[in-house]
């Protein structure tokens, strides 16, 4: 079976036409949700890091 670049590109175009592309509104909403989740995750991990830092500092300074 020989490789044919033309046939490959034709199949790629056929498959691309089958894709349901998101609308501009869906893309905007999804992008905003990603930024919100990144912000919430950042806050959570910052808080967890601070709690662990204070706990370790407390344990290391105990006599």
Helices and strands as residue ranges (DSSP letters): H 5-18, H 24-61
